[in-house]
Amino acid sequence: MGVNKETEKFILKLKELRESKGLSQYKLAELSGVAQPIINRMEQGVNSPNVDTVMKILAPLGKTLDVITYDEPVEKVTVPETE
């Protein structure tokens, strides 16, 4: 793959999720609005996905970026006010 190890791991998770939902790249493209060749090149490791593309792909898969990145939802973090 032409991407770094962390991106490769992330892409593999996206592909596994797509396949677990029984979706082809073509169907995911239709549902997400992301062109199938982009999904294909991403899954092949030719292109690194940008955040907007990932968010579009995740929407029809019913997942959020935190779940796909950390395997679970991230708790909301409250930042204390500074004086």
C-alpha positions as CSV (number, residue, x, y, z in Angstrom):
1,M,0.0,0.0,0.0
2,G,1.1,3.6,-0.6
3,V,-0.1,4.8,2.8
4,N,1.4,4.7,6.3
5,K,0.6,1.8,8.7
6,E,-2.0,3.7,10.7
7,T,-3.9,4.8,7.6
8,E,-3.6,1.2,6.2
9,K,-5.1,-0.2,9.5
10,F,-7.9,2.4,9.3
11,I,-8.7,1.6,5.6
12,L,-8.8,-2.1,6.4
13,K,-11.4,-1.4,9.2
14,L,-13.5,0.6,6.7
15,K,-13.3,-2.3,4.2
16,E,-14.2,-4.9,6.8
17,L,-17.1,-2.8,7.9
18,R,-18.4,-2.4,4.3
19,E,-18.1,-6.1,3.7
20,S,-19.8,-7.0,7.0
21,K,-22.8,-5.0,5.9
22,G,-22.8,-6.9,2.6
23,L,-22.2,-3.8,0.5
24,S,-20.3,-3.7,-2.7
25,Q,-18.1,-0.7,-3.4
26,Y,-20.7,0.3,-6.0
27,K,-23.6,0.2,-3.5
28,L,-21.5,2.1,-0.9
29,A,-20.7,4.7,-3.5
30,E,-24.4,5.1,-4.3
31,L,-25.4,5.4,-0.6
32,S,-22.5,7.7,0.4
33,G,-22.2,9.9,-2.7
34,V,-18.5,9.0,-2.9
35,A,-17.5,7.8,-6.4
36,Q,-16.7,4.0,-6.6
37,P,-13.3,4.6,-8.1
38,I,-12.4,6.7,-5.0
39,I,-13.5,4.0,-2.7
40,N,-11.6,1.4,-4.7
41,R,-8.4,3.5,-4.8
42,M,-8.7,4.1,-1.0
43,E,-9.2,0.4,-0.3
44,Q,-6.2,-0.5,-2.5
45,G,-4.1,2.0,-0.5
46,V,-3.4,4.2,-3.6
47,N,-5.1,7.2,-2.0
48,S,-5.4,8.3,1.6
49,P,-9.0,9.3,2.4
50,N,-9.7,12.8,3.7
51,V,-12.0,13.4,6.7
52,D,-14.9,14.6,4.5
53,T,-14.7,11.4,2.4
54,V,-14.5,9.2,5.4
55,M,-17.5,10.9,7.0
56,K,-19.6,10.4,3.9
57,I,-18.6,6.7,3.7
58,L,-19.3,6.1,7.4
59,A,-22.8,7.6,7.3
60,P,-24.5,4.7,5.4
61,L,-22.5,2.2,7.5
62,G,-24.0,3.6,10.7
63,K,-20.7,4.3,12.3
64,T,-18.9,7.4,13.5
65,L,-15.2,8.4,13.1
66,D,-14.5,7.7,16.8
67,V,-15.8,4.2,16.6
68,I,-13.8,3.3,13.5
69,T,-10.7,4.9,14.9
70,Y,-10.9,3.8,18.6
71,D,-13.3,0.8,18.3
72,E,-15.7,2.5,20.7
73,P,-17.4,5.9,21.2
74,V,-15.2,8.5,22.7
75,E,-16.7,10.2,25.8
76,K,-17.3,13.9,25.6
77,V,-14.5,15.8,27.1
78,T,-15.2,18.8,29.2
79,V,-12.5,21.4,29.1
80,P,-12.3,23.4,32.3
81,E,-12.7,27.2,32.0
82,T,-9.5,29.2,32.5
83,E,-9.5,32.2,34.8
